[in-house]
Every structure is written in C-alpha cells, then in structure tokens.
Amino acid sequence: MPGVGYLGSGSLPMEQLPTFLVAVSAPGAKAQELARLLRMDDACIFARIEDDKVMLDVRTMTDEQIAPVAAAVARAAP
C-alpha cells in the first residue's frame, strides 16, 4: 500500500518520503509480538507498527532481501 517514510531520526523526523508498505498480521498475534519475532529472527527485520499491524517499508529492501524477509514473515506468522 502507498505510505510515507521519514528522513531524520529520533522524535523529530525532518522530511516525509513517499514509499510502499506491506502490512503484516497474524490471527491471534499482537503486532508487538509479531514485530519482536521478526527482530529476533536470523534475518533481523525491524518494522514499525501502525493500526495494530506490522508495517514493512519496501523502499528499504533490496531485491536480494525480499526472499529472506518473506521467509522470516512466514516463520513469525505461520
């Protein structure tokens, strides 16, 4: 889905940047737990949470990272 990323860091990001997001959820799993499982996976995926969904920003992924990210999502949200 279309989305917005932010340049800058901390509590005051400086500039919006258009991006595309993939929303990830799993029945019975809270977004915080799903995000934790992705961080702890061997692929070490950091995502943000919006509307109780884990959001993956595809702007930050290379083509080579898509398969490992998909595999990590499958492990975290079977």
N, CA, C, O and CB atoms as a CASP TS submission, in Angstrom:
PFRMAT TS
TARGET T0000
AUTHOR 0000-0000-0000
METHOD Language model
MODEL 1
PARENT N/A
ATOM      1  N   MET     1       0.842  -1.173   0.000  1.00  0.00           N
ATOM      2  CA  MET     1       0.000   0.000   0.000  1.00  0.00           C
ATOM      3  C   MET     1       0.888   1.238   0.000  1.00  0.00           C
ATOM      4  O   MET     1       2.004   1.194   0.518  1.00  0.00           O
ATOM      5  CB  MET     1      -0.958  -0.003   1.214  1.00  0.00           C
ATOM      6  N   PRO     2       0.418   2.323  -0.564  1.00  0.00           N
ATOM      7  CA  PRO     2       1.213   3.553  -0.505  1.00  0.00           C
ATOM      8  C   PRO     2       1.368   4.016   0.942  1.00  0.00           C
ATOM      9  O   PRO     2       0.475   3.818   1.766  1.00  0.00           O
ATOM     10  CB  PRO     2       0.559   4.666  -1.357  1.00  0.00           C
ATOM     11  N   GLY     3       2.483   4.619   1.232  1.00  0.00           N
ATOM     12  CA  GLY     3       2.729   5.099   2.581  1.00  0.00           C
ATOM     13  C   GLY     3       3.734   6.230   2.576  1.00  0.00           C
ATOM     14  O   GLY     3       4.108   6.764   1.531  1.00  0.00           O
ATOM     15  N   VAL     4       4.160   6.577   3.784  1.00  0.00           N
ATOM     16  CA  VAL     4       5.121   7.661   3.968  1.00  0.00           C
ATOM     17  C   VAL     4       6.216   7.169   4.896  1.00  0.00           C
ATOM     18  O   VAL     4       5.943   6.580   5.942  1.00  0.00           O
ATOM     19  CB  VAL     4       4.436   8.945   4.538  1.00  0.00           C
ATOM     20  N   GLY     5       7.462   7.417   4.501  1.00  0.00           N
ATOM     21  CA  GLY     5       8.602   7.192   5.372  1.00  0.00           C
ATOM     22  C   GLY     5       9.123   8.549   5.800  1.00  0.00           C
ATOM     23  O   GLY     5       8.667   9.577   5.301  1.00  0.00           O
ATOM     24  N   TYR     6      10.059   8.559   6.707  1.00  0.00           N
ATOM     25  CA  TYR     6      10.573   9.820   7.217  1.00  0.00           C
ATOM     26  C   TYR     6      12.095   9.823   7.185  1.00  0.00           C
ATOM     27  O   TYR     6      12.741   8.840   7.550  1.00  0.00           O
ATOM     28  CB  TYR     6      10.066  10.073   8.643  1.00  0.00           C
ATOM     29  N   LEU     7      12.645  10.924   6.751  1.00  0.00           N
ATOM     30  CA  LEU     7      14.088  11.143   6.824  1.00  0.00           C
ATOM     31  C   LEU     7      14.386  11.792   8.164  1.00  0.00           C
ATOM     32  O   LEU     7      13.561  12.539   8.691  1.00  0.00           O
ATOM     33  CB  LEU     7      14.604  12.031   5.633  1.00  0.00           C
ATOM     34  N   GLY     8      15.531  11.519   8.705  1.00  0.00           N
ATOM     35  CA  GLY     8      15.860  12.043  10.025  1.00  0.00           C
ATOM     36  C   GLY     8      15.687  10.936  11.049  1.00  0.00           C
ATOM     37  O   GLY     8      15.385   9.797  10.692  1.00  0.00           O
ATOM     38  N   SER     9      15.875  11.258  12.294  1.00  0.00           N
ATOM     39  CA  SER     9      15.766  10.233  13.320  1.00  0.00           C
ATOM     40  C   SER     9      15.277  10.847  14.613  1.00  0.00           C
ATOM     41  O   SER     9      15.067  12.056  14.715  1.00  0.00           O
ATOM     42  CB  SER     9      17.109   9.529  13.535  1.00  0.00           C
ATOM     43  N   GLY    10      15.103   9.996  15.580  1.00  0.00           N
ATOM     44  CA  GLY    10      14.654  10.470  16.881  1.00  0.00           C
ATOM     45  C   GLY    10      13.195  10.860  16.862  1.00  0.00           C
ATOM     46  O   GLY    10      12.417  10.333  16.067  1.00  0.00           O
ATOM     47  N   SER    11      12.822  11.772  17.724  1.00  0.00           N
ATOM     48  CA  SER    11      11.421  12.152  17.850  1.00  0.00           C
ATOM     49  C   SER    11      10.999  13.221  16.856  1.00  0.00           C
ATOM     50  O   SER    11       9.815  13.547  16.776  1.00  0.00           O
ATOM     51  CB  SER    11      11.151  12.634  19.237  1.00  0.00           C
ATOM     52  N   LEU    12      11.945  13.779  16.089  1.00  0.00           N
ATOM     53  CA  LEU    12      11.607  14.838  15.138  1.00  0.00           C
ATOM     54  C   LEU    12      12.125  14.519  13.736  1.00  0.00           C
ATOM     55  O   LEU    12      13.099  15.121  13.285  1.00  0.00           O
ATOM     56  CB  LEU    12      12.177  16.175  15.612  1.00  0.00           C
ATOM     57  N   PRO    13      11.473  13.568  13.038  1.00  0.00           N
ATOM     58  CA  PRO    13      11.914  13.317  11.671  1.00  0.00           C
ATOM     59  C   PRO    13      11.765  14.585  10.839  1.00  0.00           C
ATOM     60  O   PRO    13      10.831  15.362  11.034  1.00  0.00           O
ATOM     61  CB  PRO    13      11.112  12.156  11.040  1.00  0.00           C
ATOM     62  N   MET    14      12.678  14.781   9.925  1.00  0.00           N
ATOM     63  CA  MET    14      12.770  16.058   9.221  1.00  0.00           C
ATOM     64  C   MET    14      11.930  16.151   7.943  1.00  0.00           C
ATOM     65  O   MET    14      11.411  17.224   7.636  1.00  0.00           O
ATOM     66  CB  MET    14      14.189  16.321   8.882  1.00  0.00           C
ATOM     67  N   GLU    15      11.787  15.068   7.200  1.00  0.00           N
ATOM     68  CA  GLU    15      11.140  15.173   5.901  1.00  0.00           C
ATOM     69  C   GLU    15      10.404  13.885   5.563  1.00  0.00           C
ATOM     70  O   GLU    15      10.895  12.793   5.848  1.00  0.00           O
ATOM     71  CB  GLU    15      12.167  15.499   4.815  1.00  0.00           C
ATOM     72  N   GLN    16       9.208  14.012   4.947  1.00  0.00           N
ATOM     73  CA  GLN    16       8.450  12.847   4.512  1.00  0.00           C
ATOM     74  C   GLN    16       8.959  12.371   3.158  1.00  0.00           C
ATOM     75  O   GLN    16       9.409  13.162   2.329  1.00  0.00           O
ATOM     76  CB  GLN    16       6.946  13.171   4.441  1.00  0.00           C
ATOM     77  N   LEU    17       8.877  11.066   2.953  1.00  0.00           N
ATOM     78  CA  LEU    17       9.323  10.466   1.710  1.00  0.00           C
ATOM     79  C   LEU    17       8.283   9.427   1.296  1.00  0.00           C
ATOM     80  O   LEU    17       7.980   8.525   2.077  1.00  0.00           O
ATOM     81  CB  LEU    17      10.747   9.826   1.862  1.00  0.00           C
ATOM     82  N   PRO    18       7.723   9.533   0.073  1.00  0.00           N
ATOM     83  CA  PRO    18       6.738   8.534  -0.347  1.00  0.00           C
ATOM     84  C   PRO    18       7.377   7.149  -0.433  1.00  0.00           C
ATOM     85  O   PRO    18       8.541   7.013  -0.811  1.00  0.00           O
ATOM     86  CB  PRO    18       6.122   8.921  -1.708  1.00  0.00           C
ATOM     87  N   THR    19       6.605   6.126  -0.078  1.00  0.00           N
ATOM     88  CA  THR    19       7.107   4.759  -0.089  1.00  0.00           C
ATOM     89  C   THR    19       5.945   3.801  -0.290  1.00  0.00           C
ATOM     90  O   THR    19       4.799   4.224  -0.441  1.00  0.00           O
ATOM     91  CB  THR    19       7.868   4.434   1.219  1.00  0.00           C
ATOM     92  N   PHE    20       6.241   2.527  -0.291  1.00  0.00           N
ATOM     93  CA  PHE    20       5.220   1.491  -0.309  1.00  0.00           C
ATOM     94  C   PHE    20       5.439   0.603   0.902  1.00  0.00           C
ATOM     95  O   PHE    20       6.574   0.292   1.265  1.00  0.00           O
ATOM     96  CB  PHE    20       5.262   0.665  -1.636  1.00  0.00           C
ATOM     97  N   LEU    21       4.337   0.198   1.522  1.00  0.00           N
ATOM     98  CA  LEU    21       4.375  -0.602   2.738  1.00  0.00           C
ATOM     99  C   LEU    21       3.669  -1.930   2.513  1.00  0.00           C
ATOM    100  O   LEU    21       2.736  -2.030   1.716  1.00  0.00           O
ATOM    101  CB  LEU    21       3.732   0.157   3.907  1.00  0.00           C
ATOM    102  N   VAL    22       4.131  -2.940   3.226  1.00  0.00           N
ATOM    103  CA  VAL    22       3.449  -4.220   3.282  1.00  0.00           C
ATOM    104  C   VAL    22       2.984  -4.397   4.719  1.00  0.00           C
ATOM    105  O   VAL    22       3.793  -4.376   5.646  1.00  0.00           O
ATOM    106  CB  VAL    22       4.380  -5.407   2.813  1.00  0.00           C
ATOM    107  N   ALA    23       1.675  -4.572   4.903  1.00  0.00           N
ATOM    108  CA  ALA    23       1.115  -4.771   6.239  1.00  0.00           C
ATOM    109  C   ALA    23       1.117  -6.260   6.557  1.00  0.00           C
ATOM    110  O   ALA    23       0.669  -7.078   5.753  1.00  0.00           O
ATOM    111  CB  ALA    23      -0.326  -4.183   6.339  1.00  0.00           C
ATOM    112  N   VAL    24       1.622  -6.601   7.730  1.00  0.00           N
ATOM    113  CA  VAL    24       1.717  -7.998   8.151  1.00  0.00           C
ATOM    114  C   VAL    24       0.937  -8.161   9.447  1.00  0.00           C
ATOM    115  O   VAL    24       1.106  -7.392  10.393  1.00  0.00           O
ATOM    116  CB  VAL    24       3.207  -8.439   8.333  1.00  0.00           C
ATOM    117  N   SER    25       0.082  -9.175   9.472  1.00  0.00           N
ATOM    118  CA  SER    25      -0.624  -9.508  10.712  1.00  0.00           C
ATOM    119  C   SER    25      -0.825 -11.016  10.742  1.00  0.00           C
ATOM    120  O   SER    25      -0.712 -11.688   9.716  1.00  0.00           O
ATOM    121  CB  SER    25      -2.002  -8.749  10.818  1.00  0.00           C
ATOM    122  N   ALA    26      -1.118 -11.535  11.909  1.00  0.00           N
ATOM    123  CA  ALA    26      -1.373 -12.963  12.071  1.00  0.00           C
ATOM    124  C   ALA    26      -2.541 -13.127  13.030  1.00  0.00           C
ATOM    125  O   ALA    26      -2.590 -12.460  14.064  1.00  0.00           O
ATOM    126  CB  ALA    26      -0.104 -13.717  12.592  1.00  0.00           C
ATOM    127  N   PRO    27      -3.477 -14.001  12.702  1.00  0.00           N
ATOM    128  CA  PRO    27      -4.616 -14.213  13.600  1.00  0.00           C
ATOM    129  C   PRO    27      -4.143 -14.588  14.999  1.00  0.00           C
ATOM    130  O   PRO    27      -3.321 -15.488  15.173  1.00  0.00           O
ATOM    131  CB  PRO    27      -5.543 -15.308  13.046  1.00  0.00           C
ATOM    132  N   GLY    28      -4.671 -13.888  15.983  1.00  0.00           N
ATOM    133  CA  GLY    28      -4.342 -14.183  17.366  1.00  0.00           C
ATOM    134  C   GLY    28      -3.016 -13.636  17.852  1.00  0.00           C
ATOM    135  O   GLY    28      -2.668 -13.831  19.016  1.00  0.00           O
ATOM    136  N   ALA    29      -2.265 -12.958  16.999  1.00  0.00           N
ATOM    137  CA  ALA    29      -0.964 -12.411  17.414  1.00  0.00           C
ATOM    138  C   ALA    29      -1.035 -10.889  17.464  1.00  0.00           C
ATOM    139  O   ALA    29      -1.531 -10.253  16.534  1.00  0.00           O
ATOM    140  CB  ALA    29       0.164 -12.867  16.447  1.00  0.00           C
ATOM    141  N   LYS    30      -0.550 -10.328  18.523  1.00  0.00           N
ATOM    142  CA  LYS    30      -0.474  -8.871  18.624  1.00  0.00           C
ATOM    143  C   LYS    30       0.695  -8.365  17.781  1.00  0.00           C
ATOM    144  O   LYS    30       1.706  -9.047  17.613  1.00  0.00           O
ATOM    145  CB  LYS    30      -0.317  -8.423  20.106  1.00  0.00           C
ATOM    146  N   ALA    31       0.530  -7.162  17.261  1.00  0.00           N
ATOM    147  CA  ALA    31       1.556  -6.580  16.396  1.00  0.00           C
ATOM    148  C   ALA    31       2.895  -6.480  17.119  1.00  0.00           C
ATOM    149  O   ALA    31       3.941  -6.711  16.513  1.00  0.00           O
ATOM    150  CB  ALA    31       1.119  -5.197  15.907  1.00  0.00           C
ATOM    151  N   GLN    32       2.877  -6.139  18.406  1.00  0.00           N
ATOM    152  CA  GLN    32       4.125  -6.007  19.153  1.00  0.00           C
ATOM    153  C   GLN    32       4.879  -7.332  19.210  1.00  0.00           C
ATOM    154  O   GLN    32       6.104  -7.358  19.093  1.00  0.00           O
ATOM    155  CB  GLN    32       3.845  -5.502  20.568  1.00  0.00           C
ATOM    156  N   GLU    33       4.151  -8.426  19.390  1.00  0.00           N
ATOM    157  CA  GLU    33       4.792  -9.737  19.456  1.00  0.00           C
ATOM    158  C   GLU    33       5.314 -10.149  18.089  1.00  0.00           C
ATOM    159  O   GLU    33       6.415 -10.691  17.986  1.00  0.00           O
ATOM    160  CB  GLU    33       3.814 -10.788  19.986  1.00  0.00           C
ATOM    161  N   LEU    34       4.547  -9.902  17.050  1.00  0.00           N
ATOM    162  CA  LEU    34       4.981 -10.221  15.697  1.00  0.00           C
ATOM    163  C   LEU    34       6.238  -9.426  15.334  1.00  0.00           C
ATOM    164  O   LEU    34       7.175  -9.978  14.756  1.00  0.00           O
ATOM    165  CB  LEU    34       3.854  -9.934  14.689  1.00  0.00           C
ATOM    166  N   ALA    35       6.261  -8.150  15.665  1.00  0.00           N
ATOM    167  CA  ALA    35       7.440  -7.321  15.398  1.00  0.00           C
ATOM    168  C   ALA    35       8.648  -7.829  16.184  1.00  0.00           C
ATOM    169  O   ALA    35       9.767  -7.817  15.673  1.00  0.00           O
ATOM    170  CB  ALA    35       7.155  -5.848  15.752  1.00  0.00           C
ATOM    171  N   ARG    36       8.431  -8.271  17.417  1.00  0.00           N
ATOM    172  CA  ARG    36       9.522  -8.813  18.227  1.00  0.00           C
ATOM    173  C   ARG    36      10.075 -10.088  17.595  1.00  0.00           C
ATOM    174  O   ARG    36      11.290 -10.277  17.538  1.00  0.00           O
ATOM    175  CB  ARG    36       9.043  -9.094  19.664  1.00  0.00           C
ATOM    176  N   LEU    37       9.188 -10.962  17.122  1.00  0.00           N
ATOM    177  CA  LEU    37       9.637 -12.195  16.478  1.00  0.00           C
ATOM    178  C   LEU    37      10.461 -11.891  15.223  1.00  0.00           C
ATOM    179  O   LEU    37      11.453 -12.568  14.953  1.00  0.00           O
ATOM    180  CB  LEU    37       8.431 -13.079  16.119  1.00  0.00           C
ATOM    181  N   LEU    38      10.057 -10.891  14.467  1.00  0.00           N
ATOM    182  CA  LEU    38      10.812 -10.517  13.267  1.00  0.00           C
ATOM    183  C   LEU    38      12.195  -9.960  13.634  1.00  0.00           C
ATOM    184  O   LEU    38      13.184 -10.252  12.963  1.00  0.00           O
ATOM    185  CB  LEU    38      10.024  -9.477  12.444  1.00  0.00           C
ATOM    186  N   ARG    39      12.254  -9.159  14.699  1.00  0.00           N
ATOM    187  CA  ARG    39      13.554  -8.623  15.146  1.00  0.00           C
ATOM    188  C   ARG    39      14.481  -9.726  15.620  1.00  0.00           C
ATOM    189  O   ARG    39      15.687  -9.669  15.382  1.00  0.00           O
ATOM    190  CB  ARG    39      13.357  -7.605  16.270  1.00  0.00           C
ATOM    191  N   MET    40      13.926 -10.735  16.292  1.00  0.00           N
ATOM    192  CA  MET    40      14.726 -11.809  16.868  1.00  0.00           C
ATOM    193  C   MET    40      15.081 -12.888  15.839  1.00  0.00           C
ATOM    194  O   MET    40      15.931 -13.736  16.110  1.00  0.00           O
ATOM    195  CB  MET    40      13.982 -12.435  18.031  1.00  0.00           C
ATOM    196  N   ASP    41      14.456 -12.868  14.690  1.00  0.00           N
ATOM    197  CA  ASP    41      14.726 -13.846  13.637  1.00  0.00           C
ATOM    198  C   ASP    41      16.159 -13.679  13.135  1.00  0.00           C
ATOM    199  O   ASP    41      16.758 -12.616  13.298  1.00  0.00           O
ATOM    200  CB  ASP    41      13.717 -13.692  12.469  1.00  0.00           C
ATOM    201  N   ASP    42      16.703 -14.726  12.526  1.00  0.00           N
ATOM    202  CA  ASP    42      18.040 -14.640  11.937  1.00  0.00           C
ATOM    203  C   ASP    42      18.133 -13.527  10.895  1.00  0.00           C
ATOM    204  O   ASP    42      19.207 -12.961  10.691  1.00  0.00           O
ATOM    205  CB  ASP    42      18.420 -15.972  11.304  1.00  0.00           C
ATOM    206  N   ALA    43      17.015 -13.209  10.232  1.00  0.00           N
ATOM    207  CA  ALA    43      17.008 -12.129   9.236  1.00  0.00           C
ATOM    208  C   ALA    43      17.032 -10.753   9.892  1.00  0.00           C
ATOM    209  O   ALA    43      17.354  -9.766   9.230  1.00  0.00           O
ATOM    210  CB  ALA    43      15.780 -12.249   8.336  1.00  0.00           C
ATOM    211  N   CYS    44      16.698 -10.667  11.180  1.00  0.00           N
ATOM    212  CA  CYS    44      16.758  -9.430  11.969  1.00  0.00           C
ATOM    213  C   CYS    44      16.026  -8.282  11.271  1.00  0.00           C
ATOM    214  O   CYS    44      16.653  -7.332  10.802  1.00  0.00           O
ATOM    215  CB  CYS    44      18.219  -9.035  12.228  1.00  0.00           C
ATOM    216  N   ILE    45      14.703  -8.377  11.207  1.00  0.00           N
ATOM    217  CA  ILE    45      13.880  -7.408  10.495  1.00  0.00           C
ATOM    218  C   ILE    45      13.288  -6.407  11.482  1.00  0.00           C
ATOM    219  O   ILE    45      12.619  -6.788  12.442  1.00  0.00           O
ATOM    220  CB  ILE    45      12.761  -8.117   9.702  1.00  0.00           C
ATOM    221  N   PHE    46      13.539  -5.137  11.237  1.00  0.00           N
ATOM    222  CA  PHE    46      12.957  -4.073  12.042  1.00  0.00           C
ATOM    223  C   PHE    46      11.830  -3.438  11.240  1.00  0.00           C
ATOM    224  O   PHE    46      12.007  -3.082  10.075  1.00  0.00           O
ATOM    225  CB  PHE    46      14.031  -3.012  12.450  1.00  0.00           C
ATOM    226  N   ALA    47      10.678  -3.301  11.869  1.00  0.00           N
ATOM    227  CA  ALA    47       9.495  -2.752  11.211  1.00  0.00           C
ATOM    228  C   ALA    47       8.825  -1.773  12.163  1.00  0.00           C
ATOM    229  O   ALA    47       9.179  -1.686  13.339  1.00  0.00           O
ATOM    230  CB  ALA    47       8.504  -3.882  10.783  1.00  0.00           C
ATOM    231  N   ARG    48       7.854  -1.039  11.637  1.00  0.00           N
ATOM    232  CA  ARG    48       7.085  -0.159  12.517  1.00  0.00           C
ATOM    233  C   ARG    48       5.672  -0.707  12.647  1.00  0.00           C
ATOM    234  O   ARG    48       5.242  -1.543  11.852  1.00  0.00           O
ATOM    235  CB  ARG    48       7.064   1.303  11.978  1.00  0.00           C
ATOM    236  N   ILE    49       4.968  -0.233  13.644  1.00  0.00           N
ATOM    237  CA  ILE    49       3.603  -0.682  13.895  1.00  0.00           C
ATOM    238  C   ILE    49       2.657   0.490  13.665  1.00  0.00           C
ATOM    239  O   ILE    49       2.848   1.578  14.209  1.00  0.00           O
ATOM    240  CB  ILE    49       3.449  -1.250  15.342  1.00  0.00           C
ATOM    241  N   GLU    50       1.635   0.249  12.849  1.00  0.00           N
ATOM    242  CA  GLU    50       0.577   1.222  12.595  1.00  0.00           C
ATOM    243  C   GLU    50      -0.746   0.474  12.572  1.00  0.00           C
ATOM    244  O   GLU    50      -0.845  -0.584  11.950  1.00  0.00           O
ATOM    245  CB  GLU    50       0.816   1.998  11.252  1.00  0.00           C
ATOM    246  N   ASP    51      -1.757   1.004  13.236  1.00  0.00           N
ATOM    247  CA  ASP    51      -3.089   0.396  13.251  1.00  0.00           C
ATOM    248  C   ASP    51      -3.030  -1.082  13.623  1.00  0.00           C
ATOM    249  O   ASP    51      -3.714  -1.906  13.016  1.00  0.00           O
ATOM    250  CB  ASP    51      -3.758   0.559  11.891  1.00  0.00           C
ATOM    251  N   ASP    52      -2.220  -1.416  14.615  1.00  0.00           N
ATOM    252  CA  ASP    52      -2.053  -2.774  15.121  1.00  0.00           C
ATOM    253  C   ASP    52      -1.607  -3.756  14.040  1.00  0.00           C
ATOM    254  O   ASP    52      -1.949  -4.937  14.088  1.00  0.00           O
ATOM    255  CB  ASP    52      -3.346  -3.252  15.733  1.00  0.00           C
ATOM    256  N   LYS    53      -0.842  -3.265  13.065  1.00  0.00           N
ATOM    257  CA  LYS    53      -0.233  -4.108  12.041  1.00  0.00           C
ATOM    258  C   LYS    53       1.246  -3.783  11.955  1.00  0.00           C
ATOM    259  O   LYS    53       1.659  -2.639  12.143  1.00  0.00           O
ATOM    260  CB  LYS    53      -0.922  -3.911  10.664  1.00  0.00           C
ATOM    261  N   VAL    54       2.027  -4.795  11.671  1.00  0.00           N
ATOM    262  CA  VAL    54       3.447  -4.610  11.428  1.00  0.00           C
ATOM    263  C   VAL    54       3.601  -4.117   9.999  1.00  0.00           C
ATOM    264  O   VAL    54       3.084  -4.733   9.068  1.00  0.00           O
ATOM    265  CB  VAL    54       4.254  -5.933  11.670  1.00  0.00           C
ATOM    266  N   MET    55       4.307  -3.013   9.823  1.00  0.00           N
ATOM    267  CA  MET    55       4.464  -2.413   8.502  1.00  0.00           C
ATOM    268  C   MET    55       5.915  -2.543   8.044  1.00  0.00           C
ATOM    269  O   MET    55       6.836  -2.076   8.714  1.00  0.00           O
ATOM    270  CB  MET    55       4.028  -0.926   8.519  1.00  0.00           C
ATOM    271  N   LEU    56       6.100  -3.184   6.896  1.00  0.00           N
ATOM    272  CA  LEU    56       7.420  -3.324   6.295  1.00  0.00           C
ATOM    273  C   LEU    56       7.539  -2.307   5.173  1.00  0.00           C
ATOM    274  O   LEU    56       6.688  -2.256   4.285  1.00  0.00           O
ATOM    275  CB  LEU    56       7.657  -4.775   5.769  1.00  0.00           C
ATOM    276  N   ASP    57       8.575  -1.509   5.208  1.00  0.00           N
ATOM    277  CA  ASP    57       8.807  -0.478   4.198  1.00  0.00           C
ATOM    278  C   ASP    57       9.676  -1.074   3.099  1.00  0.00           C
ATOM    279  O   ASP    57      10.872  -1.292   3.298  1.00  0.00           O
ATOM    280  CB  ASP    57       9.480   0.793   4.821  1.00  0.00           C
ATOM    281  N   VAL    58       9.071  -1.342   1.924  1.00  0.00           N
ATOM    282  CA  VAL    58       9.818  -1.999   0.854  1.00  0.00           C
ATOM    283  C   VAL    58      10.854  -1.075   0.219  1.00  0.00           C
ATOM    284  O   VAL    58      11.747  -1.548  -0.486  1.00  0.00           O
ATOM    285  CB  VAL    58       8.864  -2.503  -0.209  1.00  0.00           C
ATOM    286  N   ARG    59      10.753   0.217   0.452  1.00  0.00           N
ATOM    287  CA  ARG    59      11.759   1.152  -0.062  1.00  0.00           C
ATOM    288  C   ARG    59      13.136   0.837   0.511  1.00  0.00           C
ATOM    289  O   ARG    59      14.157   1.134  -0.108  1.00  0.00           O
ATOM    290  CB  ARG    59      11.368   2.601   0.270  1.00  0.00           C
ATOM    291  N   THR    60      13.155   0.242   1.681  1.00  0.00           N
ATOM    292  CA  THR    60      14.426  -0.032   2.350  1.00  0.00           C
ATOM    293  C   THR    60      14.974  -1.425   2.035  1.00  0.00           C
ATOM    294  O   THR    60      16.006  -1.814   2.582  1.00  0.00           O
ATOM    295  CB  THR    60      14.258   0.119   3.844  1.00  0.00           C
ATOM    296  N   MET    61      14.294  -2.189   1.156  1.00  0.00           N
ATOM    297  CA  MET    61      14.732  -3.549   0.834  1.00  0.00           C
ATOM    298  C   MET    61      15.363  -3.613  -0.548  1.00  0.00           C
ATOM    299  O   MET    61      14.917  -2.950  -1.485  1.00  0.00           O
ATOM    300  CB  MET    61      13.556  -4.522   0.915  1.00  0.00           C
ATOM    301  N   THR    62      16.408  -4.422  -0.656  1.00  0.00           N
ATOM    302  CA  THR    62      16.979  -4.715  -1.967  1.00  0.00           C
ATOM    303  C   THR    62      16.275  -5.952  -2.527  1.00  0.00           C
ATOM    304  O   THR    62      15.609  -6.675  -1.786  1.00  0.00           O
ATOM    305  CB  THR    62      18.533  -4.936  -1.878  1.00  0.00           C
ATOM    306  N   ASP    63      16.418  -6.193  -3.809  1.00  0.00           N
ATOM    307  CA  ASP    63      15.815  -7.377  -4.429  1.00  0.00           C
ATOM    308  C   ASP    63      16.298  -8.661  -3.744  1.00  0.00           C
ATOM    309  O   ASP    63      15.528  -9.607  -3.581  1.00  0.00           O
ATOM    310  CB  ASP    63      16.148  -7.421  -5.938  1.00  0.00           C
ATOM    311  N   GLU    64      17.555  -8.691  -3.350  1.00  0.00           N
ATOM    312  CA  GLU    64      18.128  -9.873  -2.714  1.00  0.00           C
ATOM    313  C   GLU    64      17.549 -10.126  -1.320  1.00  0.00           C
ATOM    314  O   GLU    64      17.625 -11.247  -0.817  1.00  0.00           O
ATOM    315  CB  GLU    64      19.631  -9.728  -2.623  1.00  0.00           C
ATOM    316  N   GLN    65      16.979  -9.110  -0.700  1.00  0.00           N
ATOM    317  CA  GLN    65      16.440  -9.257   0.653  1.00  0.00           C
ATOM    318  C   GLN    65      14.989  -9.715   0.675  1.00  0.00           C
ATOM    319  O   GLN    65      14.484 -10.101   1.729  1.00  0.00           O
ATOM    320  CB  GLN    65      16.559  -7.955   1.392  1.00  0.00           C
ATOM    321  N   ILE    66      14.312  -9.682  -0.458  1.00  0.00           N
ATOM    322  CA  ILE    66      12.874  -9.990  -0.468  1.00  0.00           C
ATOM    323  C   ILE    66      12.607 -11.428  -0.020  1.00  0.00           C
ATOM    324  O   ILE    66      11.747 -11.648   0.832  1.00  0.00           O
ATOM    325  CB  ILE    66      12.290  -9.763  -1.872  1.00  0.00           C
ATOM    326  N   ALA    67      13.311 -12.395  -0.565  1.00  0.00           N
ATOM    327  CA  ALA    67      13.078 -13.801  -0.189  1.00  0.00           C
ATOM    328  C   ALA    67      13.369 -14.062   1.295  1.00  0.00           C
ATOM    329  O   ALA    67      12.556 -14.706   1.958  1.00  0.00           O
ATOM    330  CB  ALA    67      13.945 -14.723  -1.050  1.00  0.00           C
ATOM    331  N   PRO    68      14.503 -13.585   1.842  1.00  0.00           N
ATOM    332  CA  PRO    68      14.733 -13.801   3.278  1.00  0.00           C
ATOM    333  C   PRO    68      13.695 -13.105   4.165  1.00  0.00           C
ATOM    334  O   PRO    68      13.320 -13.636   5.211  1.00  0.00           O
ATOM    335  CB  PRO    68      16.119 -13.313   3.652  1.00  0.00           C
ATOM    336  N   VAL    69      13.238 -11.942   3.760  1.00  0.00           N
ATOM    337  CA  VAL    69      12.201 -11.243   4.541  1.00  0.00           C
ATOM    338  C   VAL    69      10.900 -12.039   4.485  1.00  0.00           C
ATOM    339  O   VAL    69      10.250 -12.231   5.513  1.00  0.00           O
ATOM    340  CB  VAL    69      11.976  -9.790   4.006  1.00  0.00           C
ATOM    341  N   ALA    70      10.516 -12.501   3.304  1.00  0.00           N
ATOM    342  CA  ALA    70       9.296 -13.305   3.171  1.00  0.00           C
ATOM    343  C   ALA    70       9.385 -14.582   4.021  1.00  0.00           C
ATOM    344  O   ALA    70       8.403 -14.977   4.650  1.00  0.00           O
ATOM    345  CB  ALA    70       9.054 -13.669   1.687  1.00  0.00           C
ATOM    346  N   ALA    71      10.542 -15.215   4.039  1.00  0.00           N
ATOM    347  CA  ALA    71      10.726 -16.424   4.841  1.00  0.00           C
ATOM    348  C   ALA    71      10.608 -16.109   6.330  1.00  0.00           C
ATOM    349  O   ALA    71      10.016 -16.885   7.080  1.00  0.00           O
ATOM    350  CB  ALA    71      12.092 -17.065   4.541  1.00  0.00           C
ATOM    351  N   ALA    72      11.160 -14.984   6.762  1.00  0.00           N
ATOM    352  CA  ALA    72      11.068 -14.596   8.178  1.00  0.00           C
ATOM    353  C   ALA    72       9.626 -14.305   8.560  1.00  0.00           C
ATOM    354  O   ALA    72       9.193 -14.671   9.653  1.00  0.00           O
ATOM    355  CB  ALA    72      11.948 -13.363   8.467  1.00  0.00           C
ATOM    356  N   VAL    73       8.880 -13.657   7.683  1.00  0.00           N
ATOM    357  CA  VAL    73       7.463 -13.382   7.953  1.00  0.00           C
ATOM    358  C   VAL    73       6.712 -14.712   8.070  1.00  0.00           C
ATOM    359  O   VAL    73       5.877 -14.869   8.961  1.00  0.00           O
ATOM    360  CB  VAL    73       6.837 -12.486   6.825  1.00  0.00           C
ATOM    361  N   ALA    74       6.994 -15.659   7.191  1.00  0.00           N
ATOM    362  CA  ALA    74       6.340 -16.963   7.257  1.00  0.00           C
ATOM    363  C   ALA    74       6.641 -17.684   8.575  1.00  0.00           C
ATOM    364  O   ALA    74       5.772 -18.353   9.136  1.00  0.00           O
ATOM    365  CB  ALA    74       6.780 -17.828   6.080  1.00  0.00           C
ATOM    366  N   ARG    75       7.863 -17.544   9.057  1.00  0.00           N
ATOM    367  CA  ARG    75       8.223 -18.164  10.351  1.00  0.00           C
ATOM    368  C   ARG    75       7.525 -17.479  11.529  1.00  0.00           C
ATOM    369  O   ARG    75       7.102 -18.139  12.478  1.00  0.00           O
ATOM    370  CB  ARG    75       9.747 -18.113  10.559  1.00  0.00           C
ATOM    371  N   ALA    76       7.410 -16.156  11.458  1.00  0.00           N
ATOM    372  CA  ALA    76       6.836 -15.391  12.574  1.00  0.00           C
ATOM    373  C   ALA    76       5.318 -15.429  12.587  1.00  0.00           C
ATOM    374  O   ALA    76       4.701 -15.346  13.649  1.00  0.00           O
ATOM    375  CB  ALA    76       7.300 -13.954  12.512  1.00  0.00           C
ATOM    376  N   ALA    77       4.714 -15.554  11.413  1.00  0.00           N
ATOM    377  CA  ALA    77       3.245 -15.510  11.309  1.00  0.00           C
ATOM    378  C   ALA    77       2.748 -16.718  10.523  1.00  0.00           C
ATOM    379  O   ALA    77       2.229 -16.565   9.418  1.00  0.00           O
ATOM    380  CB  ALA    77       2.772 -14.188  10.626  1.00  0.00           C
ATOM    381  N   PRO    78       2.901 -17.914  11.079  1.00  0.00           N
ATOM    382  CA  PRO    78       2.507 -19.120  10.328  1.00  0.00           C
ATOM    383  C   PRO    78       1.006 -19.204  10.096  1.00  0.00           C
ATOM    384  O   PRO    78       0.528 -20.158   9.482  1.00  0.00           O
ATOM    385  CB  PRO    78       2.968 -20.363  11.062  1.00  0.00           C
TER
END
